């Protein structure tokens, strides 16, 4: 959804969002694959499930692009929500580790 909203706003912002999303998602997908295979799924089933979950992103993008034509102002709401979600996800993982670290 964030990629579609970014492209609706500006093509340069859309390209930047694609790059940032790719940099975020690649390690995420590799981690998901590792969790699935270590949980007993076969390699092919883990890849298929990971691919199926990734398809949800395409559905969200198509939905935003389709509805975005009717609701041009929707990007103003989607972009801040997506940015806030990314910040929350990253900080929710970092802050507990930083608080648990013993400096002395």
C-alpha positions as CSV (number, residue, x, y, z in Angstrom):
1,X,0.0,0.0,0.0
2,X,2.8,2.4,0.8
3,X,4.5,1.8,-2.6
4,X,1.2,2.6,-4.4
5,X,0.6,5.7,-2.3
6,X,4.1,6.9,-2.8
7,X,3.8,6.5,-6.6
8,X,0.4,8.3,-6.5
9,X,2.3,11.2,-4.8
10,X,5.4,11.3,-6.9
11,X,7.3,8.9,-9.2
12,X,10.7,9.7,-7.5
13,X,9.1,9.0,-4.0
14,X,7.7,5.8,-5.4
15,X,11.1,4.6,-6.6
16,X,12.7,5.5,-3.3
17,X,9.9,3.6,-1.5
18,X,10.5,0.5,-3.6
19,X,14.2,0.5,-2.8
20,X,13.6,1.0,0.9
21,X,10.9,-1.6,1.0
22,X,13.1,-4.1,-0.8
23,X,16.0,-3.5,1.6
24,X,13.6,-4.1,4.5
25,X,11.8,-7.1,3.0
26,X,14.7,-9.1,1.7
27,X,16.2,-10.0,5.2
28,X,12.6,-10.3,6.5
29,X,11.7,-12.9,3.8
30,X,15.0,-14.8,4.4
31,X,14.2,-14.9,8.1
32,X,10.7,-16.1,7.5
33,X,12.1,-18.9,5.2
34,X,14.6,-19.9,7.9
35,X,11.8,-20.1,10.5
36,X,9.6,-22.1,8.3
37,X,12.3,-24.6,7.3
38,X,13.5,-25.0,10.9
39,X,9.9,-25.6,11.9
40,X,9.8,-28.7,9.7
41,X,8.4,-27.4,6.5
42,X,10.1,-28.7,3.3
43,X,12.1,-26.2,1.3
44,X,9.5,-26.1,-1.5
45,X,6.5,-25.7,0.9
46,X,8.4,-22.9,2.8
47,X,9.1,-21.1,-0.5
48,X,5.5,-21.5,-1.6
49,X,4.1,-20.2,1.7
50,X,6.5,-17.3,1.7
51,X,5.5,-16.5,-1.9
52,X,1.8,-16.7,-1.1
53,X,2.3,-14.3,1.8
54,X,4.2,-11.9,-0.4
55,X,1.3,-11.9,-2.9
56,X,-0.8,-10.1,-0.3
57,X,1.5,-7.0,-0.9
58,X,0.6,-7.0,-4.5
59,X,-3.1,-7.2,-3.7
60,X,-2.8,-4.3,-1.3
61,X,-0.9,-2.3,-4.0
62,X,-3.5,-3.0,-6.6
63,X,-6.3,-2.1,-4.2
64,X,-4.7,1.2,-3.4
65,X,-4.0,2.0,-7.1
66,X,-7.6,1.1,-8.0
67,X,-9.2,3.0,-5.1
68,X,-6.6,5.8,-5.4
69,X,-8.1,6.8,-8.8
70,X,-11.4,7.4,-7.0
71,X,-9.9,8.8,-3.8
72,X,-6.9,10.9,-4.8
73,X,-6.4,12.3,-1.3
74,X,-5.9,8.8,0.2
75,X,-2.1,9.0,-0.2
76,X,-2.1,11.8,2.4
77,X,-3.3,9.3,5.0
78,X,-1.6,6.1,3.8
79,X,2.0,7.4,3.7
80,X,2.1,8.7,7.3
81,X,0.5,5.5,8.6
82,X,2.9,3.3,6.7
83,X,5.9,5.4,7.9
84,X,4.6,5.2,11.5
85,X,4.2,1.4,11.1
86,X,7.8,1.1,9.9
87,X,9.1,3.2,12.7
88,X,7.2,1.2,15.3
89,X,8.4,-2.1,13.9
90,X,12.0,-1.1,13.9
91,X,12.0,0.6,17.3
92,X,10.0,-2.1,19.0
93,X,12.9,-4.4,18.2
94,X,15.7,-2.0,19.0
95,X,14.6,-0.4,22.3
96,X,14.1,-3.6,24.3
97,X,17.6,-4.7,23.3
98,X,19.1,-1.4,24.1
99,X,17.4,-1.3,27.5
100,X,18.6,-4.8,28.3
101,X,22.2,-4.1,27.4
102,X,24.3,-3.6,30.5
103,X,26.9,-0.8,29.8
104,X,29.1,-1.7,32.8
